[in-house]
Each structure stands twice: as C-alpha cells, then as structure tokens.
Amino acid sequence: MTHIAILGAGQAGAALAARLRALNFEGRITLIGEEEALPYQRPPLSKKYLLKEMSLEQLHLRPERFYAEKDITLLRGRRVTAIDTAGRQLRLDGESLAYDQLALTTGATPRTLPASLGGARAGVYVVRNLADVERMAPEFAPGRRVLIVGGGYIGLEAAAVAAKLGLKVTLVEAAQRILQRVAAPETSDYFRALHAGQGVEILEGMGLQRLEGGTAISVALSDGSRREVDFVVVGIGVMANDGLAAAAGLACENGIVVDAQGRSSDPSVWAAGDCTRFPYRGEMIRLESVQNAIDQAEAVAANMLGAGQDYVPKPWFWSDQYDIKLQIAGLNSNFDQVVVRPGAGQACSHWYFREGELLAVDAMNDPRSYMIGKRLIEAGRSPLPGQVADAGYDLKSLI
C-alpha cells in the first residue's frame, strides 16, 4: 500500500492530508508534527487568541475525530531528525519511518535578536506558535510597558493588541519607515497615523543597541536614548525551515526549491507552504501566507496523485489592526507608481502599477476595492491610474 508521509502539521500539512483523502487516495497517510497540539490556525494566535476572543478549540483546524474518520495517522509531539532520500525513510525519535512519497510542509521560524544584543534574556519573545503565545500572555496586563522590535505586519499587529489591552507601547524599526520592505510609503503613512492615534510611540530609522538590566529591561537605542520596558516582542521576519531538506541533499535557497508542480530536486519529495521557493512570473519567490499554504498544499496533493498541473498562485494577504482590516491582493514587486483611491471615513485603497500594469492593491476597510482589484489582477486587466484616482468612476465596469 502506498504510503505518503507529510512532515509538518501546520496549515499546509493539514490541508494536504485532507485533500489527498478528498481526491480518493486510499493509501496510508501519516501527518507528523512537533507540537502536542492538534493542527491549528496561526494568524489568530497573536490577535484573537491573545485577546481571549478565541478558545483553543476554535483554533483547531479540524476536530480530533476528523483524522480518525479519514484514516490519517497523526503523530503529535514527534521530531524528525533526518531524511534519508535514498532509502526513503524518516528518522524520528530513534525510530525509522518508511515512505513512498514525502511532502515537506515545515513552515518557517521567526528570526530572533542576537544574544549579543540581549536577545536570549528573559522577557524577550517571538510569536510563531501556541507555546510562544502562552508564555507571553501573562505579560499583557494594563499599564505594563512593551517594546516591539520590527515595524512589519507582525510587529504592528502586536502593537495594536498591546495598545488595545492598555499597555504603553514603543515600536522601533531600523529601516527609515515601517512596512518599508512590503508596502508603499502611502500605506506606511496610513498605519503610522493609525497607531499614533492609539498612543503607540513609533521610532523609525532606529537601531537597537542592547537590552540590559534586571526585571525591568533598559533598552539602549542607536541615537543614544533609552527606554525602560517590562518585556520585548520581536517581529523581524521569518526564515524558511529548510534545514532538514538541505541536510538530505535537496536543493534549497532561502527555502526548499520546487518546480511549478511542487516537486523538489528529489522526484519522491514534494513541498508546500512557507518553506518553499517556487517559480512565479519568471522568478523564484516565497509566499508567507495562509492562503498560499492551503492552495499550494492542495495543488501538491493533486500532483502527488498524478495530476501534473502547475500551481499558479493568486496572492492575497490580510492584517487586522484595531478596527482596520487591511486586505492585499497581488504582489507589488518593483512598482513605479502608487495611486490612492479615496473611500468613506478611514477607508481607502492604494493601487500599485509598473509601466501601467496593475500589480497589487492595499485596501484599508475597503472590501469592494479589494475584490475589484483582485479580480482585475487575476484577469490581467489594468485600469488607468486616472480611473483609479476618481472615486466616482466604477472600476467594476472594467471586469
């Protein structure tokens, strides 16, 4: 009987296992995860779960009975230490597990502060899994002081949660502006103003020199100033979990390199989700998003069963901060123009173009603009910048 092993029990791994059964695969499926918890959603961890607006049960992707009903062997709290591609075996906890095909859905790991900066000391946290959030949850008490390191979406979401809970929040970003790597200055300006209105102190172009002190942490900054805080949350990006794959001899470069169908450099090994680097519009990219993890995993499941279809992503992302929902469609790489489309109240959208081609849309509390922009991008149609800027022009007429 054919055995498909899936290493990594997060969003991609769980989606891949479920899709195999939905496609009527009748062989063995083993889903292996390092955590004891059932496979769960990660985005709500640092938001609704930390705010106690969501229970652990609500985090679970599927109830435990699902895996039994679908005859999926779920190995929880098990760590794979090596992959033997020649022998098609996994080494875990002193045992060997043979496979016919292997899917790697190992995700990514947060970058941490160097120990030389004080990153290893108590009171410094990253946000990636349930254990991380459980450890830091008691720190989020009204009146406490928190330093957020990193002005990307993870850092800004953490700042929003802390401010909402009544903490005094300072956020430092080494780049010249928040969201510099992922968004236009217009989007940075929008969210800087949003956080300032909630009392968050944002320091841009500011390096972190060192974390010092005892119970209270003294933060030395690059301009010579100091801040006293009670704890620190680090949100400075993630690294693909490709170490096991690289050690097994698979091609890796900032992620596990796969072809358009999700196959690695070994024909019996596949990969999906945050850990992968795959072709898109003539370049190799990584997409760190829930939707890509699900869509790519489901495409890989089909290809493991012989579908032979290229995966073409339809990138979209979201971020919740206070009462603002940011929805992003497309990828804004190498844009040369940004057009602002006004909306009602705090709603607006920012449209990215390159040589007249619509690349992406950032929509803040503007779901209509988001959906229209997404459909236009997927259809390969580009409105004129003047049409976008005219709030009275019906962009839907272009679809």
C-alpha positions, 0 to 999 in steps of 0.5 A: 500500500502506498504510503505518503508521509507529510512532515509538518502539521501546520496549515499546509500539512493539514490541508494536504492530508485532507485533500489527498483523502478528498481526491480518493487516495486510499493509501496510508497517510501519516501527518507528523508534527512537533507540537502536542497540539492538534493542527491549528490556525496561526494568524489568530494566535497573536490577535484573537487568541491573545485577546481571549476572543478565541478558545483553543478549540476554535483554533483547531483546524479540524476536530480530533475525530476528523483524522480518525474518520479519514484514516490519517495517522497523526503523530503529535509531539514527534521530531524528525531528525533526518531524511534519508532520500535514498532509502526513503525513510524518516528518522524520528525519535530513534525510530525509522519511518518508511515512505513512498512519497514525502511532502515537506510542509515545515513552515518557517521560524521567526528570526530572533535578536542576537544574544549579543544584543540581549536577545536570549534574556528573559522577557524577550519573545517571538510569536510563531506558535501556541507555546510562544503565545502562552508564555507571553500572555501573562505579560499583557496586563494594563499599564505594563510597558512593551517594546516591539522590535520590527515595524512589519505586519507582525510587529504592528499587529502586536502593537495594536493588541498591546495598545488595545489591552492598555499597555504603553507601547514603543515600536522601533524599526531600523529601516527609515519607515515601517512596512518599508520592505512590503508596502508603499510609503502611502500605506506606511503613512496610513498605519503610522497615523493609525497607531499614533492615534492609539498612543503607540510611540513609533521610532523609525530609522532606529537601531537597537543597541542592547537590552540590559538590566534586571526585571525591568529591561533598559533598552539602549537605542542607536541615537543614544536614548533609552527606554525602560520596558517590562518585556520585548516582542520581536517581529523581524521576519521569518526564515524558511525551515529548510534545514532538514531538506538541505541536510538530505541533499535537496536543493534549497535557497532561502527555502526548499526549491520546487518546480511549478508542480511542487516537486523538489530536486528529489522526484519522491519529495514534494513541498508546500507552504512557507518553506518553499521557493517556487517559480512565479512570473519568471522568478523564484519567490516565497509566499508567507501566507495562509492562503498560499499554504492551503492552495499550494498544499492542495495543488501538491496533493493533486500532483502527488496523485498524478495530476501534473498541473502547475500551481499558479498562485493568486496572492492575497494577504490580510492584517487586522489592526484595531478596527482596520482590516487591511486586505492585499491582493497581488504582489507589488514587486518593483512598482513605479507608481502608487495611486490612492483611491479615496473611500468613506471615513478611514477607508481607502485603497492604494493601487500599485502599477509598473509601466501601467500594469496593475500589480497589487492593491492595499485596501484599508476597510475597503472590501469592494476595492479589494475584490475589484482589484483582485479580480482585475489582477487575476484577469490581467486587466489594468485600469488607468491610474486616472480611473483609479484616482476618481472615486466616482468612476466604477472600476467594476465596469472594467471586469 
